[in-house]
Amino acid sequence: MTALYSILAFIVAIGVLVTFHEFGHYIVARFAGVKILKFYVGFGKPLLRFYAGKDKTEYALAAIPLGGYVKMLDENEGDVSNTERDRAFNRQSLPKRMAIIFAGPLFNFILAVILYTLMFAIGVEGIKPVIGQVSEKTPASFAQFAPGDEIVSIDGAQTQTWEEANIALIKSGINQGITEVEIYREDTGVIKKSLNFEGINILEDEDALRKIGISPWRYVPKAKIGKVSANSPAEKYNLQKGDKVLSINNIPVNSWNALVDQIHALPGQEILITVKRAGQVIKLPVVTEKIFKDDKEIGRLGVAPHINAEEIENMRVTIQYPFFTSLDHAIGKTYKITVLTVKVIGKLFSGDASIRNISGPVAIAEYAGVTATIGLAAFLSLLGLLSISLAIINLLPIPVLDGGHLFFCIVEWLKGSPVSEPVQAISTRAGMALIGAIMVVAVFNDINRFLGY
């Protein structure tokens, strides 16, 4: 069911992004007077098709939801009657052709602003940027960050969630300078720290926070029993809901994870569990159950942890603004992510960023499914990010992409005549090969992530 949900969310996401992108080409071409022959969302055999308008334009939804295209009247792609030559794309002035080409990516930027505006107006939930762990000999440890610190601002910009903090830290890390960070520490209040990124390439690892030396706060249950399973060793030997486990075989237990590790290591053995119950310390001899998990023999008690819902809730934050304030924040967020994405892509091509940062359709489907499950605002946030990425990728000067066509237009403007057909043909084949190679890397990364590498 989860896989099906991810696939459906992926189809919706790609459908929205591609439709808006192609609509940009379509509407500007229409305003420029170019005849539109086809408007396709998807590739392959049409599932739904109809004809409309005085030009009998063919509109279709095709079977493979991985793209789309707008086919215009063009003398380079077929015969054009004398009466319609002035409506052919290739007959338009250079500024008109460039506007039509640029319109697709532009509409993706516009879509991102719309999506982020809706997201902020609805209210998007996030987790407070509280540090969970700090690794030794990293920029974070040298700056004396500590578990429990909450990041308040980075270079003067407020950070209310881990998403905002992550974007700001990556942006600062790419610049490889010194970043001023304000943190809130319970015993001292707000204090300033300096993160030094000089000589650190945070993009050589797909997890930038790990390179910085911090990990976000994660809820870890305390060693307190929240449920006792029926007919389990815990029930048989009188462990009760609410018991706080202090030690196992006189070895202190300070978290639920530690409790689980110790029980797993003692299958079918008699152990001494010390618990605190109603203010009293009680010692209980218990024989663990022997079970097999992943072809390995482990011990089992039959208990579940007590979950402190209040502690989890205190870490959540909802960002919500009035409509016009949401629009202002949406424009700012689109700009920030655009600048950051361009820098990351630049690092990828220069070899300064790991190619493991490239994600393919499997990862996108997974993220789409997860965010759709979380809620509409989270799904809108992902769509906004993907829309910006689609716009920027399409603007790369690679033949077959919009950026490649714009590059040919610029060359035509500089030399005073169109790029020759042989050069365009060779460039297109090279561009297709490059895009194919990138897709292979992306799918390879998806498979590795799926397999846990």
FIPATOR-916740 format. One record per residue (C-alpha): residue number from 0; residue in three letters; z, y, x. Coordinates in pm, 1 decimal, padded with zeros to 6 digits, always signed. Last residue first. Layout:
  pos  code        pz        py        px
  NUM   Ala         Z         Y         X
...
***
This chain:
  pos  code        pz        py        px
  452   Tyr  +00096.3  +00141.7  +02443.4
  451   Gly  +00238.2  +00068.0  +02096.9
  450   Leu  -00051.2  -00138.1  +01958.9
  449   Phe  -00131.8  +00134.1  +01704.5
  448   Arg  -00103.2  +00399.6  +01975.0
  447   Asn  -00341.4  +00204.0  +02197.9
  446   Ile  -00585.6  +00159.7  +01909.9
  445   Asp  -00580.8  +00530.6  +01831.1
  444   Asn  -00633.6  +00616.6  +02198.7
  443   Phe  -00940.2  +00387.6  +02209.5
  442   Val  -01067.6  +00552.2  +01889.0
  441   Ala  -01038.2  +00896.4  +02049.6
  440   Val  -01195.6  +00783.2  +02378.8
  439   Val  -01490.6  +00628.1  +02193.0
  438   Met  -01525.0  +00944.0  +01983.2
  437   Ile  -01537.6  +01157.5  +02298.8
  436   Ala  -01809.2  +00933.2  +02443.0
  435   Gly  -02013.8  +00959.1  +02124.0
  434   Ile  -01982.2  +01337.9  +02126.6
  433   Leu  -02109.0  +01339.4  +02486.7
  432   Ala  -02399.6  +01105.9  +02405.3
  431   Met  -02493.7  +01316.1  +02103.5
  430   Gly  -02494.0  +01628.4  +02319.5
  429   Ala  -02715.0  +01463.1  +02580.2
  428   Arg  -02960.2  +01358.6  +02307.9
  427   Thr  -02957.4  +01710.7  +02164.8
  426   Ser  -03011.8  +01865.2  +02508.1
  425   Ile  -03316.8  +01645.0  +02568.2
  424   Ala  -03464.7  +01739.9  +02230.1
  423   Gln  -03385.7  +02110.9  +02270.1
  422   Val  -03546.6  +02115.8  +02613.1
  421   Pro  -03854.8  +01937.7  +02478.1
  420   Glu  -03871.7  +02181.6  +02179.7
  419   Ser  -03871.0  +02493.1  +02396.1
  418   Val  -03584.0  +02740.8  +02355.3
  417   Pro  -03699.9  +03024.9  +02132.2
  416   Ser  -03840.9  +03348.4  +02279.9
  415   Gly  -03704.7  +03683.1  +02403.5
  414   Lys  -03522.0  +03539.7  +02703.4
  413   Leu  -03176.6  +03679.1  +02619.5
  412   Trp  -03204.6  +03651.5  +02239.5
  411   Glu  -03344.5  +03299.0  +02264.0
  410   Val  -03060.7  +03201.0  +02499.4
  409   Ile  -02811.7  +03340.0  +02246.0
  408   Cys  -02980.1  +03144.6  +01967.3
  407   Phe  -02971.3  +02825.0  +02175.1
  406   Phe  -02595.8  +02881.3  +02227.6
  405   Leu  -02549.6  +02929.1  +01853.1
  404   His  -02718.6  +02592.3  +01797.7
  403   Gly  -02484.2  +02432.8  +02050.6
  402   Gly  -02181.1  +02596.9  +01888.4
  401   Asp  -02285.1  +02456.6  +01551.6
  400   Leu  -02275.3  +02105.5  +01699.5
  399   Val  -02584.9  +01892.6  +01768.4
  398   Pro  -02605.5  +02054.3  +02117.8
  397   Ile  -02263.0  +02126.1  +02269.7
  396   Pro  -02154.8  +02487.1  +02312.4
  395   Leu  -01816.1  +02422.2  +02143.1
  394   Leu  -01803.0  +02607.7  +01811.4
  393   Asn  -01786.9  +02286.9  +01607.9
  392   Ile  -01475.3  +02182.3  +01799.4
  391   Ile  -01311.2  +02516.8  +01718.9
  390   Ala  -01382.9  +02500.0  +01346.3
  389   Leu  -01280.8  +02134.6  +01314.3
  388   Ser  -00954.4  +02203.0  +01499.2
  387   Ile  -00877.4  +02496.8  +01270.8
  386   Ser  -00944.4  +02281.9  +00963.7
  385   Leu  -00735.2  +01997.9  +01107.1
  384   Leu  -00435.0  +02229.4  +01153.8
  383   Gly  -00470.6  +02370.7  +00803.2
  382   Leu  -00509.0  +02022.6  +00654.5
  381   Leu  -00189.9  +01913.6  +00832.8
  380   Ser  +00002.9  +02210.1  +00690.6
  379   Leu  -00137.3  +02144.2  +00342.5
  378   Phe  -00008.4  +01785.3  +00364.2
  377   Ala  +00336.9  +01911.8  +00463.7
  376   Ala  +00338.0  +02156.0  +00169.7
  375   Leu  +00224.6  +01886.8  -00075.1
  374   Gly  +00503.6  +01643.2  +00005.6
  373   Ile  +00645.3  +01387.6  +00247.5
  372   Thr  +00410.9  +01112.6  +00126.5
  371   Ala  +00103.9  +01333.4  +00178.8
  370   Thr  +00235.6  +01409.7  +00527.3
  369   Val  +00262.6  +01039.1  +00615.3
  368   Gly  -00076.8  +00945.1  +00472.2
  367   Ala  -00255.5  +01233.5  +00642.9
  366   Tyr  -00084.1  +01155.6  +00973.6
  365   Glu  -00196.5  +00791.4  +00952.7
  364   Ala  -00550.6  +00885.3  +00851.1
  363   Ile  -00569.2  +01134.7  +01138.6
  362   Ala  -00443.7  +00868.7  +01380.3
  361   Val  -00707.1  +00620.2  +01262.4
  360   Pro  -00982.8  +00884.0  +01260.8
  359   Gly  -00937.2  +00977.8  +01626.6
  358   Ser  -00679.6  +01158.5  +01838.5
  357   Ile  -00727.7  +01320.3  +02179.5
  356   Asn  -00395.2  +01388.6  +02357.7
  355   Arg  -00440.3  +01063.3  +02550.0
  354   Ile  -00713.6  +01250.8  +02737.6
  353   Ser  -00430.4  +01394.9  +02947.9
  352   Ala  -00453.4  +01764.7  +03020.9
  351   Asp  -00547.2  +01934.0  +03349.7
  350   Gly  -00887.1  +01763.8  +03365.1
  349   Ser  -01081.0  +02087.4  +03327.3
  348   Phe  -01231.6  +01968.5  +02997.7
  347   Leu  -00889.8  +01874.4  +02859.4
  346   Lys  -00731.5  +02197.9  +02983.7
  345   Gly  -00996.0  +02401.4  +02799.6
  344   Ile  -00931.0  +02196.9  +02486.9
  343   Val  -00559.5  +02278.6  +02520.2
  342   Lys  -00630.1  +02650.5  +02565.0
  341   Val  -00862.2  +02660.6  +02263.6
  340   Thr  -00602.6  +02475.6  +02054.4
  339   Leu  -00328.0  +02722.4  +02154.2
  338   Val  -00539.2  +03026.1  +02065.3
  337   Thr  -00636.9  +02875.3  +01729.2
  336   Ile  -00278.8  +02764.3  +01657.7
  335   Lys  -00148.0  +03116.3  +01714.9
  334   Tyr  -00425.8  +03284.9  +01511.5
  333   Thr  -00386.7  +03049.0  +01216.3
  332   Lys  -00008.5  +03099.3  +01224.0
  331   Gly  -00047.2  +03477.9  +01222.1
  330   Ile  -00294.7  +03470.8  +00933.5
  329   Ala  -00064.9  +03237.6  +00740.0
  328   His  +00238.0  +03459.6  +00808.0
  327   Asp  +00057.1  +03757.6  +00653.9
  326   Leu  -00063.2  +03548.8  +00359.5
  325   Ser  +00288.3  +03418.1  +00299.2
  324   Thr  +00416.6  +03776.7  +00296.2
  323   Phe  +00152.0  +03847.0  +00030.9
  322   Phe  +00260.7  +03545.8  -00176.7
  321   Pro  +00641.0  +03575.6  -00149.4
  320   Tyr  +00790.5  +03361.6  +00130.0
  319   Gln  +00926.2  +03009.5  +00183.8
  318   Ile  +01056.4  +02826.8  +00489.4
  317   Thr  +01291.5  +02541.9  +00398.5
  316   Val  +01543.6  +02418.6  +00655.8
  315   Arg  +01690.0  +02075.1  +00710.1
  314   Met  +01963.2  +02002.1  +00963.7
  313   Asn  +02244.7  +02061.2  +00714.8
  312   Glu  +02085.9  +01800.6  +00486.1
  311   Ile  +02121.4  +01530.9  +00752.5
  310   Glu  +02490.8  +01606.4  +00803.6
  309   Glu  +02546.4  +01616.8  +00426.3
  308   Ala  +02374.7  +01281.0  +00375.9
  307   Asn  +02617.9  +01105.3  +00610.6
  306   Ile  +02477.9  +00753.7  +00598.3
  305   His  +02733.9  +00472.9  +00617.5
  304   Pro  +02578.2  +00188.9  +00809.5
  303   Ala  +02475.4  -00153.1  +00674.9
  302   Val  +02665.3  -00480.4  +00715.1
  301   Gly  +02564.6  -00846.9  +00721.9
  300   Leu  +02732.7  -00954.5  +01045.5
  299   Arg  +02436.7  -01092.5  +01240.8
  298   Gly  +02390.2  -01238.4  +01590.6
  297   Ile  +02056.7  -01287.5  +01762.8
  296   Glu  +01829.0  -01576.0  +01865.9
  295   Lys  +01481.4  -01458.0  +01964.1
  294   Asp  +01147.4  -01568.3  +01824.5
  293   Asp  +01090.0  -01216.1  +01684.6
  292   Lys  +01418.1  -01247.8  +01493.5
  291   Phe  +01613.7  -01572.5  +01468.0
  290   Ile  +01956.5  -01592.5  +01305.6
  289   Lys  +02310.8  -01699.3  +01408.2
  288   Glu  +02587.4  -01560.4  +01186.4
  287   Thr  +02883.3  -01394.7  +01353.0
  286   Val  +03234.2  -01541.4  +01342.3
  285   Val  +03493.1  -01271.0  +01275.8
  284   Pro  +03852.4  -01219.1  +01396.7
  283   Leu  +03983.6  -00893.8  +01241.5
  282   Lys  +04206.7  -00636.1  +01411.5
  281   Ile  +04329.3  -00351.5  +01188.7
  280   Val  +04411.4  +00008.3  +01280.5
  279   Gln  +04557.5  +00195.6  +00982.8
  278   Gly  +04456.6  +00536.8  +00851.3
  277   Ala  +04292.3  +00399.9  +00537.0
  276   Arg  +04095.0  +00149.3  +00746.7
  275   Lys  +04030.1  +00181.6  +01120.3
  274   Val  +03853.5  -00120.0  +01261.7
  273   Thr  +03895.8  -00357.6  +01556.1
  272   Ile  +03654.5  -00649.7  +01558.8
  271   Leu  +03743.2  -00961.7  +01756.1
  270   Ile  +03453.4  -01200.3  +01801.7
  269   Glu  +03386.8  -01565.3  +01722.4
  268   Gln  +03034.8  -01657.9  +01824.2
  267   Gly  +02725.3  -01762.1  +01628.0
  266   Pro  +02503.2  -01501.7  +01792.4
  265   Leu  +02678.8  -01255.3  +02027.8
  264   Ala  +02416.6  -01019.0  +02177.7
  263   His  +02297.5  -00903.3  +01834.7
  262   Ile  +02654.9  -00803.3  +01748.1
  261   Gln  +02685.6  -00588.5  +02062.8
  260   Asp  +02351.8  -00412.8  +02014.0
  259   Val  +02423.6  -00349.2  +01645.0
  258   Leu  +02759.1  -00185.5  +01722.4
  257   Ala  +02603.5  +00031.2  +01993.6
  256   Asn  +02336.3  +00145.4  +01749.4
  255   Trp  +02603.4  +00224.8  +01491.3
  254   Ser  +02772.2  +00458.7  +01736.0
  253   Asn  +03083.2  +00489.8  +01956.2
  252   Val  +03190.9  +00125.2  +01991.9
  251   Pro  +03464.7  +00058.7  +02246.9
  250   Ile  +03476.3  -00289.1  +02407.8
  249   Asn  +03800.2  -00460.9  +02299.4
  248   Asn  +03607.2  -00769.6  +02182.1
  247   Ile  +03421.6  -00531.5  +01947.9
  246   Ser  +03570.3  -00182.0  +01922.1
  245   Leu  +03646.7  +00109.8  +01690.4
  244   Val  +03454.1  +00010.5  +01377.8
  243   Lys  +03526.0  +00255.5  +01095.0
  242   Asp  +03578.5  +00064.3  +00771.5
  241   Gly  +03443.8  +00253.0  +00469.3
  240   Lys  +03295.8  -00054.2  +00299.3
  239   Gln  +03503.7  -00355.0  +00389.8
  238   Leu  +03522.9  -00631.2  +00651.8
  237   Asn  +03719.0  -00919.4  +00498.9
  236   Tyr  +03610.2  -01219.4  +00710.4
  235   Lys  +03383.2  -01372.3  +00443.0
  234   Glu  +03235.7  -01034.4  +00345.3
  233   Ala  +03137.7  -00953.4  +00705.8
  232   Pro  +03010.5  -01308.3  +00764.1
  231   Ser  +02771.3  -01254.9  +00469.9
  230   Asn  +02787.3  -01403.0  +00120.6
  229   Ala  +02718.7  -01061.1  -00036.1
  228   Ser  +02616.4  -00783.2  +00201.2
  227   Val  +02873.8  -00521.1  +00301.7
  226   Lys  +02768.2  -00158.0  +00271.0
  225   Gly  +02852.6  +00176.8  +00431.5
  224   Ile  +03036.3  +00051.9  +00739.7
  223   Lys  +03118.7  +00321.7  +00992.8
  222   Ala  +02996.8  +00304.9  +01352.9
  221   Lys  +02843.9  +00651.6  +01329.2
  220   Pro  +02486.6  +00686.2  +01214.5
  219   Val  +02239.4  +00849.2  +01456.8
  218   Tyr  +02036.5  +01133.1  +01301.5
  217   Arg  +01775.8  +01254.4  +01544.9
  216   Trp  +01784.5  +01587.2  +01723.7
  215   Pro  +01463.6  +01667.9  +01907.2
  214   Ser  +01398.5  +01547.4  +02262.6
  213   Ile  +01412.1  +01763.1  +02570.8
  212   Gly  +01283.9  +01740.0  +02927.5
  211   Ile  +00986.5  +01975.2  +02931.7
  210   Lys  +00762.9  +01672.8  +02994.8
  209   Arg  +00926.2  +01492.9  +02701.0
  208   Leu  +00859.9  +01797.5  +02485.8
  207   Ala  +00490.9  +01783.1  +02579.5
  206   Asp  +00446.3  +01427.9  +02451.9
  205   Glu  +00084.9  +01339.5  +02539.8
  204   Asp  +00181.9  +01372.7  +02906.4
  203   Glu  -00045.5  +01558.7  +03149.1
  202   Leu  -00018.2  +01848.2  +02904.8
  201   Ile  +00314.1  +01978.0  +03040.2
  200   Asn  +00166.1  +02052.7  +03381.2
  199   Ile  +00467.6  +02187.4  +03573.4
  198   Gly  +00415.5  +02391.1  +03892.7
  197   Glu  +00584.8  +02694.4  +03742.0
  196   Phe  +00724.3  +02606.7  +03398.9
  195   Asn  +01062.8  +02777.0  +03448.0
  194   Leu  +01267.8  +02790.3  +03128.5
  193   Ser  +01509.8  +03083.3  +03126.5
  192   Lys  +01817.1  +03075.5  +02901.7
  191   Lys  +01973.4  +03337.1  +02677.6
  190   Ile  +02291.7  +03284.9  +02475.0
  189   Val  +02369.3  +03290.8  +02101.7
  188   Gly  +02720.8  +03167.3  +02012.7
  187   Thr  +02958.2  +03038.9  +02283.0
  186   Asp  +03131.5  +02730.6  +02135.6
  185   Glu  +02863.3  +02630.9  +01886.0
  184   Arg  +02565.6  +02695.0  +02110.2
  183   Tyr  +02275.7  +02895.2  +01970.1
  182   Ile  +01975.8  +02921.7  +02198.0
  181   Glu  +01754.8  +03211.1  +02302.7
  180   Val  +01463.9  +03115.8  +02527.3
  179   Glu  +01289.5  +03333.8  +02784.7
  178   Thr  +00988.6  +03161.6  +02935.3
  177   Ile  +00903.2  +03173.2  +03305.2
  176   Gly  +00540.3  +03104.4  +03387.3
  175   Gln  +00309.5  +02807.6  +03362.9
  174   Asn  +00081.0  +02962.3  +03097.0
  173   Ile  +00034.7  +02614.0  +02950.7
  172   Gly  +00412.9  +02580.1  +02926.4
  171   Ser  +00444.8  +02900.0  +02723.3
  170   Lys  +00192.6  +02778.8  +02463.6
  169   Ile  +00350.2  +02432.4  +02462.3
  168   Leu  +00695.3  +02585.6  +02408.3
  167   Ala  +00575.2  +02812.0  +02124.7
  166   Ile  +00399.4  +02527.4  +01941.8
  165   Asn  +00703.0  +02298.7  +01976.7
  164   Ala  +00946.0  +02566.1  +01861.3
  163   Glu  +00743.0  +02637.7  +01548.8
  162   Glu  +00716.1  +02266.8  +01465.3
  161   Trp  +01083.7  +02213.2  +01547.6
  160   Thr  +01176.4  +02463.3  +01279.3
  159   Gln  +01311.6  +02818.5  +01249.4
  158   Thr  +01174.3  +02956.2  +01574.7
  157   Gln  +01183.3  +03336.2  +01599.4
  156   Ala  +00947.2  +03492.6  +01851.9
  155   Gly  +01116.7  +03692.3  +02128.2
  154   Asp  +00979.3  +03484.6  +02415.3
  153   Ile  +01111.4  +03174.3  +02238.6
  152   Ser  +01370.5  +03217.6  +01964.3
  151   Val  +01669.6  +03042.6  +01805.8
  150   Ile  +01656.7  +02702.7  +01979.5
  149   Glu  +01966.5  +02511.1  +01863.9
  148   Asp  +02177.0  +02352.4  +02139.2
  147   Gly  +02336.3  +02022.6  +02027.5
  146   Pro  +02248.3  +01835.3  +02345.3
  145   Ala  +02253.5  +02077.4  +02640.2
  144   Phe  +02011.0  +02317.9  +02809.5
  143   Gln  +02111.6  +02408.1  +03162.1
  142   Ala  +01781.3  +02578.4  +03258.3
  141   Phe  +01744.7  +02316.0  +03534.9
  140   Ser  +01800.4  +02049.4  +03268.7
  139   Ala  +01526.6  +02192.1  +03044.7
  138   Pro  +01277.0  +02231.3  +03331.3
  137   Thr  +01332.5  +01863.3  +03420.4
  136   Lys  +01552.2  +01693.6  +03681.1
  135   Glu  +01764.7  +01507.6  +03424.3
  134   Ser  +01653.1  +01455.7  +03064.6
  133   Val  +01814.1  +01653.4  +02781.5
  132   Gln  +01890.1  +01481.8  +02449.4
  131   Gly  +01912.7  +01582.2  +02083.3
  130   Ile  +01815.8  +01948.2  +02091.5
  129   Val  +01832.9  +02134.1  +01760.3
  128   Pro  +01512.2  +02296.5  +01641.2
  127   Lys  +01611.0  +02286.0  +01272.0
  126   Ile  +01404.8  +02029.5  +01083.6
  125   Gly  +01129.4  +02138.5  +00848.1
  124   Glu  +01052.5  +02188.1  +00483.1
  123   Val  +00760.1  +02398.9  +00364.4
  122   Gly  +00789.3  +02634.1  +00069.5
  121   Ile  +00529.2  +02665.7  -00203.7
  120   Ala  +00432.1  +03017.4  -00090.9
  119   Phe  +00440.2  +02915.5  +00277.5
  118   Met  +00211.7  +02618.0  +00215.4
  117   Leu  -00019.5  +02810.7  -00016.8
  116   Thr  -00068.7  +03074.8  +00251.1
  115   Tyr  -00113.6  +02802.7  +00514.2
  114   Leu  -00392.2  +02643.8  +00309.0
  113   Ile  -00569.9  +02974.3  +00242.7
  112   Val  -00547.1  +03078.5  +00609.7
  111   Ala  -00679.0  +02737.5  +00717.7
  110   Leu  -00963.9  +02765.6  +00466.7
  109   Ile  -01066.4  +03099.1  +00618.4
  108   Phe  -01075.2  +02938.6  +00964.2
  107   Asn  -01283.9  +02654.9  +00819.7
  106   Phe  -01509.7  +02911.2  +00653.0
  105   Leu  -01576.1  +03068.9  +00992.4
  104   Pro  -01666.7  +02728.5  +01139.9
  103   Gly  -01939.8  +02684.6  +00876.5
  102   Ala  -02051.7  +03049.9  +00868.4
  101   Phe  -02144.5  +03055.5  +01238.1
  100   Ile  -02474.3  +02875.9  +01176.5
   99   Ile  -02574.2  +03097.0  +00882.5
   98   Ala  -02472.9  +03413.5  +01069.7
   97   Met  -02669.0  +03304.0  +01378.3
   96   Arg  -02978.6  +03245.5  +01166.5
   95   Lys  -02944.0  +03585.5  +01001.4
   94   Pro  -02892.6  +03764.8  +01335.0
   93   Leu  -03201.8  +03588.7  +01481.3
   92   Ser  -03429.3  +03690.5  +01193.6
   91   Gln  -03532.3  +03421.1  +00948.2
   90   Arg  -03856.8  +03225.4  +00984.2
   89   Asn  -03680.4  +02915.4  +01125.6
   88   Phe  -03468.7  +02889.0  +00811.6
   87   Ala  -03769.5  +02881.3  +00578.4
   86   Arg  -03769.4  +03121.6  +00281.7
   85   Asp  -04050.7  +03341.1  +00418.8
   84   Arg  -04260.0  +03026.9  +00451.5
   83   Glu  -04232.9  +02953.9  +00079.9
   82   Thr  -04574.6  +03065.1  -00051.3
   81   Asn  -04755.0  +02932.3  +00256.4
   80   Ser  -04620.5  +02582.5  +00189.9
   79   Val  -04382.3  +02426.7  +00439.4
   78   Asp  -04457.3  +02104.7  +00624.7
   77   Gly  -04163.9  +01928.8  +00782.4
   76   Glu  -03856.2  +01953.7  +01003.9
   75   Asn  -03951.6  +02234.3  +01242.2
   74   Glu  -04097.3  +02432.9  +00950.6
   73   Asp  -03749.4  +02453.4  +00798.4
   72   Leu  -03628.2  +02450.2  +00437.8
   71   Met  -03256.9  +02387.4  +00457.7
   70   Lys  -03054.7  +02067.2  +00471.2
   69   Val  -02679.3  +02116.8  +00439.2
   68   Tyr  -02469.4  +01846.6  +00598.8
   67   Gly  -02171.6  +01618.4  +00563.8
   66   Gly  -01902.3  +01446.7  +00762.0
   65   Leu  -01696.4  +01129.7  +00784.3
   64   Pro  -01669.3  +01024.2  +00419.6
   63   Ile  -01925.3  +00738.1  +00434.6
   62   Ala  -02051.3  +00664.7  +00081.1
   61   Ala  -02224.2  +00990.3  -00005.7
   60   Leu  -02140.5  +01267.0  -00255.3
   59   Ala  -02465.8  +01443.6  -00337.7
   58   Tyr  -02617.9  +01777.1  -00437.3
   57   Glu  -02999.4  +01796.3  -00433.1
   56   Thr  -03130.7  +02149.6  -00476.9
   55   Lys  -03376.3  +02179.1  -00764.1
   54   Asp  -03499.5  +02515.8  -00629.8
   53   Lys  -03435.5  +02686.8  -00966.5
   52   Gly  -03083.9  +02550.0  -00966.4
   51   Ala  -02945.9  +02196.3  -00992.2
   50   Tyr  -03012.5  +01835.2  -00894.7
   49   Phe  -02757.7  +01553.5  -00917.7
   48   Arg  -02612.8  +01277.3  -00702.1
   47   Leu  -02300.3  +01060.1  -00695.3
   46   Leu  -02252.4  +00756.9  -00474.6
   45   Pro  -02524.0  +00865.7  -00231.9
   44   Lys  -02609.4  +00605.0  +00036.2
   43   Gly  -02524.5  +00716.0  +00387.5
   42   Phe  -02329.9  +01019.0  +00500.0
   41   Gly  -02053.5  +01229.3  +00349.4
   40   Val  -02069.6  +01555.1  +00152.9
   39   Tyr  -02438.3  +01638.5  +00113.5
   38   Phe  -02603.2  +01965.4  +00009.8
   37   Lys  -02981.3  +01925.1  +00010.6
   36   Leu  -03298.3  +02136.9  -00010.6
   35   Ile  -03153.9  +02487.2  +00025.2
   34   Lys  -03415.3  +02765.1  +00039.1
   33   Val  -03315.7  +03051.3  +00268.5
   32   Gly  -03273.6  +03394.3  +00105.8
   31   Ala  -03001.3  +03522.0  +00339.4
   30   Phe  -02749.8  +03509.4  +00052.8
   29   Arg  -02838.0  +03141.8  +00001.3
   28   Ala  -02799.5  +03073.0  +00373.2
   27   Val  -02457.3  +03240.7  +00365.0
   26   Ile  -02352.7  +03023.4  +00070.5
   25   Tyr  -02474.1  +02694.8  +00218.5
   24   His  -02347.1  +02731.3  +00576.2
   23   Gly  -01999.1  +02820.0  +00446.9
   22   Phe  -02022.2  +02548.7  +00180.8
   21   Glu  -02077.3  +02301.3  +00464.6
   20   His  -01740.5  +02386.7  +00615.5
   19   Phe  -01560.9  +02393.9  +00279.6
   18   Thr  -01701.5  +02054.5  +00183.9
   17   Val  -01621.9  +01909.9  +00526.8
   16   Leu  -01257.1  +02018.0  +00522.3
   15   Val  -01189.8  +01912.8  +00161.2
   14   Gly  -01360.8  +01575.0  +00196.9
   13   Ile  -01196.5  +01505.8  +00532.0
   12   Ala  -00850.3  +01558.9  +00381.6
   11   Val  -00920.6  +01372.6  +00056.1
   10   Ile  -01069.9  +01076.8  +00243.7
    9   Phe  -00774.1  +01071.7  +00485.3
    8   Ala  -00521.7  +01082.8  +00197.9
    7   Leu  -00701.6  +00787.5  +00034.0
    6   Ile  -00702.1  +00592.9  +00362.4
    5   Ser  -00334.8  +00670.1  +00426.3
    4   Tyr  -00239.5  +00557.2  +00074.7
    3   Leu  -00435.5  +00234.9  +00121.9
    2   Ala  -00256.1  +00168.9  +00452.2
    1   Thr  +00083.3  +00235.4  +00290.0
    0   Met  +00000.0  +00000.0  +00000.0
***
